[in-house]
Amino acid sequence: MKDVVVIGGGVLGQLTALALSDRGRQVHVLDAGPVRPPASWAGGGILSALFPWRYPEALTALTRDALSAYQAIGERMLSAGGPDPEARATGMLAYAGDDQAAALAWAARHGVRAEAGDAFLAAAPLPPKPGSVWLPGVGTLRNPRLLKGLARLLPACGVSVERPVSVSQLTPIPGGWNIITDKGNVTARQVLIAAGAWSAALLKPLGVTLPLVPVQGEMLLYPAGTPSPGAVLLAREGYVIPRADGHILVGSTLRRGTWDQRPTAEAAEALRGMAAEIWPPLAEVTPVAQWAGLRPGSDRAWPWLSGVPQAPGVFVAAGHYRNGLVSAPASAALLASLMCGETPATDPAAYSL
């Protein structure tokens, strides 16, 4: 019997597995693979909530130290022979509009560097827009590289990963749980369900109904050599993200309630129009790639990170929606503490089922 089985091979599942392994637990990760790819690989890699001042404290508490956390994880990945996830401070210019005063007040309360964005707009140069906010400490990373690096780091730390494997059900057994998969059964003393939008189906037989819904998001990639804004540009319509290798990412759409992961021509057209409006040099450039992913959507602005009361030994990480990447390190630390009987550094009450 394993100490812990983690169901879900996204960033959150893998970081929690790593945190548990660091505490001496024997951890086995079950990853569905390309049939149910994690939302982690598809996003833009912004290490901030979008318009972070609009979120409650429960979300802010999970996002404030993401860049430094990923830089430390990146060093561990490199030492294990993995790729550099390129976690770096790029800064973010947000078109806050009427929210500018609220944004600057939020930044002052939380010790976040922020100022009116007029100087950045003049230097870029960009079309003038009222109410912009410059956040120089916001970081980005290349999340596909992060996943590849974790795939190298986890086995080096003693975590076993099985993929592709599909989990259909959990049943209680003396001292733990039986996890039924298409590759046979696995037993564990503790189970973490971190399967993104698919988590709700595994929780329902355990007496938990979570209002999770898949929300498709699509992205465009522009070629290296395209003029760069030098920082993340965030507007109501979407965002533009420069990468260290010269490529530029543009995202993203919100298509609620579909399990379809195929990109669409309609989304490409909408994204190209939005990109040209936010960063005009993109109007003359043709994207070189387009893809889609499924977020674990919810009407709640912060996730569930909790034990399942009706199923002792089962834990859940669900409902991160658009903030899974930025909040994953803190979420993993909170979960690992709960699962090991420790007192988390972040008060867990807001995230409980």
NORNORSUL-V372312 format. One record per residue. N is the residue number from 1. RES is the residue in one letter. SS is DSSP state (a for helix, b for strand, c for the rest). PSI is psi in degrees with one decimal (NA if undefined). NEAR is the number of other ideal C-beta (glycine too) atoms within 8 Angstrom. Layout:
((N RES SS PSI NEAR) (N RES SS PSI NEAR))
This chain:
((1 M c 129.4 6) (2 K b 156.0 11) (3 D b -50.0 9) (4 V b 137.1 16) (5 V b 128.4 15) (6 V b 122.5 15) (7 I b 105.6 13) (8 G c 123.9 18) (9 G c 25.4 12) (10 G c -175.2 13) (11 V a -43.1 14) (12 L a -45.3 15) (13 G a -43.0 18) (14 Q a -39.0 15) (15 L a -35.3 14) (16 T a -40.8 16) (17 A a -41.4 14) (18 L a -44.1 14) (19 A a -37.7 12) (20 L a -40.6 14) (21 S a -38.7 14) (22 D a -22.8 8) (23 R c 7.3 8) (24 G c 7.9 4) (25 R c 147.1 10) (26 Q c 116.0 8) (27 V b 137.5 15) (28 H b 125.0 14) (29 V b 131.1 16) (30 L b 116.4 16) (31 D b 126.6 12) (32 A c -18.2 15) (33 G a -153.2 10) (34 P a -18.4 5) (35 V a -37.8 7) (36 R a 71.1 10) (37 P c 145.3 11) (38 P c 148.5 12) (39 A a -21.6 15) (40 S a -38.8 14) (41 W a -22.1 10) (42 A c -19.0 11) (43 G c -178.7 16) (44 G c -21.2 10) (45 G c 22.1 11) (46 I b 127.6 15) (47 L b 56.4 14) (48 S c 148.6 12) (49 A c 148.5 12) (50 L c 125.5 8) (51 F c 65.6 11) (52 P a -24.3 11) (53 W a -10.9 11) (54 R a -1.2 6) (55 Y c 156.3 11) (56 P c 167.3 7) (57 E a -30.6 5) (58 A a -31.5 10) (59 L a -41.5 13) (60 T a -39.2 12) (61 A a -24.6 10) (62 L a -5.9 15) (63 T a -12.5 15) (64 R c -27.4 9) (65 D c 25.8 8) (66 A a -42.9 16) (67 L a -49.3 13) (68 S a -36.0 7) (69 A a -44.4 10) (70 Y a -31.0 15) (71 Q a -39.3 9) (72 A a -41.2 8) (73 I a -39.5 16) (74 G a -38.3 15) (75 E a -39.7 8) (76 R a -39.0 9) (77 M a -43.4 16) (78 L a -39.4 11) (79 S a -22.5 6) (80 A c 6.6 11) (81 G c 11.7 5) (82 G c 177.0 11) (83 P c 162.9 8) (84 D c 121.3 8) (85 P c -2.0 14) (86 E c 46.3 11) (87 A c 113.8 12) (88 R b 154.3 9) (89 A b 114.4 8) (90 T c -21.5 12) (91 G c 156.8 13) (92 M b 128.5 13) (93 L b 117.6 17) (94 A b 128.7 12) (95 Y b 92.1 11) (96 A c -20.0 13) (97 G a -127.6 9) (98 D a -10.6 5) (99 D a 1.6 11) (100 Q a -47.4 13) (101 A a -41.7 6) (102 A a -37.7 9) (103 A a -45.5 14) (104 L a -35.4 12) (105 A a -40.7 9) (106 W a -44.5 11) (107 A a -41.1 14) (108 A a -40.4 9) (109 R a -35.3 6) (110 H a 7.4 8) (111 G c 30.2 5) (112 V c 130.6 11) (113 R c 128.0 7) (114 A c 150.0 10) (115 E b 165.2 8) (116 A b 143.9 9) (117 G c 15.0 11) (118 D a -42.3 7) (119 A a -39.8 9) (120 F a -43.2 13) (121 L a -39.5 14) (122 A a -31.9 7) (123 A a -23.3 6) (124 A a -50.6 8) (125 P c 154.2 5) (126 L c 157.7 12) (127 P c 136.3 5) (128 P c 135.3 5) (129 K c 132.6 9) (130 P c 148.6 6) (131 G c 22.7 10) (132 S b 153.2 15) (133 V b 129.9 15) (134 W b 122.4 13) (135 L b 88.9 14) (136 P c -19.7 7) (137 G c -3.7 9) (138 V c 136.1 14) (139 G b 171.2 13) (140 T b 163.4 15) (141 L c 166.6 15) (142 R c 98.8 11) (143 N a -33.0 13) (144 P a -37.3 7) (145 R a -35.6 12) (146 L a -45.7 16) (147 L a -41.2 14) (148 K a -39.3 10) (149 G a -38.9 17) (150 L a -34.9 15) (151 A a -26.6 11) (152 R a -37.8 12) (153 L a -42.6 14) (154 L a -49.3 14) (155 P a -33.6 10) (156 A a -22.2 7) (157 C c 8.7 10) (158 G c 5.6 8) (159 V c 127.9 12) (160 S b 139.0 8) (161 V b 129.1 11) (162 E b 125.0 9) (163 R b 146.2 9) (164 P c 141.7 8) (165 V c 135.6 12) (166 S c 127.2 9) (167 V b 131.6 13) (168 S b -28.4 6) (169 Q b 153.9 8) (170 L b 133.4 14) (171 T b 141.6 7) (172 P b 143.7 7) (173 I b 163.7 8) (174 P c 122.3 3) (175 G c 8.3 5) (176 G b -145.7 12) (177 W b 145.1 16) (178 N b 122.4 11) (179 I b 116.3 15) (180 I b 122.9 9) (181 T b 171.9 12) (182 D c -4.6 5) (183 K c 12.5 5) (184 G b -175.6 4) (185 N b 148.3 7) (186 V b 139.5 11) (187 T b 148.4 10) (188 A b 151.4 14) (189 R b -35.5 10) (190 Q b 150.6 13) (191 V b 135.0 14) (192 L b 122.7 17) (193 I b 108.4 14) (194 A c 53.8 15) (195 A c 25.7 13) (196 G a -137.5 15) (197 A a -17.5 15) (198 W a -2.1 9) (199 S a -35.3 17) (200 A a -38.5 11) (201 A a -31.7 6) (202 L a -28.3 14) (203 L a -30.0 14) (204 K a -44.2 9) (205 P c -15.2 7) (206 L c 7.3 11) (207 G c 14.1 7) (208 V c 123.7 11) (209 T c 109.7 6) (210 L c 137.8 12) (211 P c 59.9 7) (212 L c 143.9 12) (213 V b 137.4 9) (214 P b 136.8 13) (215 V b 109.1 14) (216 Q b 138.2 15) (217 G b 137.9 17) (218 E b 149.3 16) (219 M b 154.5 16) (220 L b 149.5 14) (221 L b 126.3 12) (222 Y b 150.9 13) (223 P c 157.2 11) (224 A c 146.3 6) (225 G c -12.5 4) (226 T c 136.0 12) (227 P c 134.0 4) (228 S c 142.8 7) (229 P c -13.9 11) (230 G c -3.2 7) (231 A c 166.1 10) (232 V b 134.0 14) (233 L b 122.9 13) (234 L b 123.4 11) (235 A b 172.4 11) (236 R c -33.9 4) (237 E c -23.5 6) (238 G b -158.5 11) (239 Y b 158.0 14) (240 V b 129.5 14) (241 I b 115.4 14) (242 P b 139.1 11) (243 R c 158.7 11) (244 A c -27.3 6) (245 D c 4.8 5) (246 G c -15.4 10) (247 H c 162.1 11) (248 I b 131.3 14) (249 L b 145.5 13) (250 V b 133.2 18) (251 G b -179.4 14) (252 S c 165.6 12) (253 T c 166.4 10) (254 L c 105.6 7) (255 R b 101.2 10) (256 R b 140.2 9) (257 G c 15.1 6) (258 T c 143.7 7) (259 W c 2.5 6) (260 D c 124.5 6) (261 Q c 12.3 8) (262 R c 134.1 5) (263 P c 158.2 8) (264 T c 153.9 8) (265 A a -35.7 5) (266 E a -42.4 6) (267 A a -39.4 13) (268 A a -43.6 13) (269 E a -44.3 8) (270 A a -41.8 9) (271 L a -38.5 17) (272 R a -39.8 12) (273 G a -43.5 8) (274 M a -42.8 12) (275 A a -43.2 15) (276 A a -30.5 10) (277 E a -41.4 8) (278 I a -43.0 12) (279 W c 91.3 11) (280 P a -32.1 8) (281 P a -20.6 8) (282 L a -13.5 15) (283 A a -27.1 7) (284 E a 10.0 4) (285 V c 140.5 9) (286 T c 129.2 4) (287 P c 153.4 12) (288 V c -9.3 6) (289 A b 154.0 6) (290 Q b 140.9 12) (291 W b 169.8 8) (292 A b 153.4 15) (293 G b 168.9 13) (294 L b 118.8 14) (295 R b 150.4 14) (296 P b 86.9 16) (297 G b 157.0 10) (298 S c 155.5 12) (299 D c -5.2 3) (300 R c 145.3 7) (301 A c 1.4 6) (302 W c 159.6 11) (303 P c 172.3 15) (304 W b 125.3 11) (305 L b 99.4 12) (306 S b 157.5 11) (307 G b 155.0 10) (308 V c 110.5 14) (309 P c -37.9 5) (310 Q c -8.0 6) (311 A c 78.3 12) (312 P c 132.6 5) (313 G c -11.6 8) (314 V b 135.0 14) (315 F b 160.3 14) (316 V b 142.8 17) (317 A b 107.5 17) (318 A b 156.2 16) (319 G c 27.0 11) (320 H c -17.8 13) (321 Y a -114.8 11) (322 R a 1.5 9) (323 N a 25.3 13) (324 G a -42.5 17) (325 L a -49.3 14) (326 V a -30.6 12) (327 S a 0.2 14) (328 A a -46.1 14) (329 P a -45.4 12) (330 A a -36.7 15) (331 S a -42.5 16) (332 A a -40.9 13) (333 A a -41.1 12) (334 L a -46.3 15) (335 L a -44.6 14) (336 A a -39.3 14) (337 S a -46.1 11) (338 L a -44.2 14) (339 M a -21.6 12) (340 C c 7.1 9) (341 G c 20.7 4) (342 E c 167.3 7) (343 T c 116.1 3) (344 P c 151.3 10) (345 A c -30.2 5) (346 T c 131.8 9) (347 D c 120.9 6) (348 P a -4.4 11) (349 A a -40.8 5) (350 A a -19.5 7) (351 Y a 1.7 11) (352 S c 148.4 8) (353 L c NA 8))
